[in-house]
Amino acid sequence: MQNAKEFLQEIVLYFGGFPNERVMQLYATELRYVKPSDLDRLFKQLIIDQPQAFCPDYKALSDAIKKSKIELLDEAFQEARICKVCGKKNFTSGICPECKYDGGVKDGTPEEYRAIWIDWKNNGPRYDVGSMMKNILKKRSVQAINYPADF
């Protein structure tokens, strides 16, 4: 399913319709917060949970959303954003889940961050963790200290 309209049409075809116009409006309102890619999973969960003779209600929809572990969008009808650094499509309003770019903070321009991100992907981290751990262990070594008897 590509959008909420198709989802509602499938509900009508499978269950025979909504009990009234208000229930259909509630479904449409709630579906505005569901990513289009999750609509098929939500419909499948709904028909698994409810018998075919079921009359759709709002509680069944909200239970199906919870049971199928669908994360709702923060903003209704939020369009997919294309990350300026990695080019991946995402539905977040902040940090890109793929490359972790956050233009609002101090990550620099997309071009600067892209160069760092590509270098990290190709060459791995810049830090030599092995030598860092050796230095930490050296600092941690305990030396015997002779304290005065009255200490």
Salt bridges, closest charged atoms under 4 A:
ASP38 OD1 - ARG41 NH2 2.91
ASP49 OD1 - LYS67 NZ 3.23
ASP63 OD2 - LYS59 NZ 2.69
ASP119 OD2 - ARG126 NH2 3.12
